[in-house]
Amino acid sequence: MTVVTQPAIRRVLERCGAPCVEAVTAEALHRDCFCVAVDPDAVRAQLNVQLSAQNAPALADAHAHLFSSLPIFVPERTIERMTAAVQALTLAAATPAYVAAVMAWAPSIAAHDPGSPGGLLGFDFHLGPDGPRLIEMNTNPGGLLLNAALAKAQRLCLPALSVPSIAIGAEASAITALLDEWRAQAAGAVDGWVAIVDEAPEQQYLYPEFVLFQQALEVAGYRTVICGPDELRYVDGVLRWGEERVGFVYNRLTDFALATDPVKALREAYLDGAVALSPHPRAHALWADKRNLSLLCNRSFLAGTGLPEEAQELLADMVPQTVQMTPDNREQLWATRRQWFFKPAAGFGSRASYRGDKLTHKTWEQMRTQAYVAQAIVPPSERHTGTDEPPLKVDLRCYAYRGQALFFAARLYRGQTTNFRTPGGGFAPVLTLART
């Protein structure tokens, strides 16, 4: 995250003659400023060099819209408020009242506490007219190392505005978090290979980031493999990939409860304490189940957690109203559907999520068989592109660990939910407008 002062931006705008020079606000810059930019082609070229070093295939055509050329400007006070929210959420997630409530609907495997927080977290925000609002929380948030690469390729009108060292810090923070997880679960006895695990990993859209993690871990001195869960064997109390002992699994699976047959070996090794795993099922239950948001927006519940009053007020204000969908409230939610966004409780990547005004009767009936929440719609802010195309929508993501914000990035898109199919969209850097 690069910090940019308003006078510095003003000097840039005076040079390019942008009409927003008289009103240097985030809204004005998003509407009129197109000279402060990044070079997606440079990012792709840089990544392809790194991928080639790991004998991985170059970025395919499917990644044409992985990166946007335009940054997002965010006021410093907004960054501070999101950072405070991450800290308050971390306090809330540690309270006995919260843990008891979320474990009531969590899968049984979540009762197993392996001894670590559970790895990097992603907190996604929309910037509404009244400030940032937390849309959701995720355990295996993708994109941190890709955004670090994006920061390195940042191109600004005024070179003095660039602070590329933040990219190096982001990568180091991510690797440090993984190793902290390993040490916490292994009582400091870090030994064996690291396995980055996902179903058919080379077919995953963010496979290039898996390669970046592999490269960074190997540079740090850890032998690392990217593999599917079915390539792991649990024999005689040891989890193995081939003949190699695996000591730590960086888990990118979306089988959050480790419930399916392909992950049986990993599940058994994890429950036996034979391998360190992050993120783990308990972390997903504490953070990423969408039903948890119905607690964090509830003033009555928050009052019973023992949280400081300031933290209670912050969460109640920043978490949009979220309710669990039940047979008793389905009729009311359908009648008021235009004000809600519906999300599956254990969903990820916006799959099976729907804006209420886009819902059909057929889809609504199909939703009966799953646990859903309804969240009050907070429209995302917009980023104009300098073309005749409609403006892009903006999501902000804060990557964090142990309550500490590590990195902010944005995602630009059109449509109902975040995607990487929008021309001009994709990951985008966050530039902070400092107070003057």
Protein Blocks (a to p, Z undefined) as FASTA:
>chain_A
ZZddfklmmmmmmmnopaklmmccfklmmmmmckbccdfklmmmmmmmmmmmnopacddf
klmmmpcfbdcdddfklmmmmmmmmmmmmmmmmpmklmmmmmmmgcfklmpcghianiaa
dddddddfkbccdfbdcfkdghjlmmmmmmmmpccfblmlpcfklmmmmmmmmmmmmmmm
mmmmnnopagdjdddddehkllpmklmmmmmmmmmmmmnopacddddfklpcceehiace
hjbccfbdcdfbfblnopafklmmmmmmmmnopaccdddfklmmmmmpmklmmmmmmmkl
mmmnopafklmmmmmmmmccdddddfklmmmmmmmmmmpccddfkbghhiaiacfklpcf
klmmmmmmpccddddddddddddehiabdcdddddddddeehiafbdcddddedjbdcfk
bghiacddddddddZZ
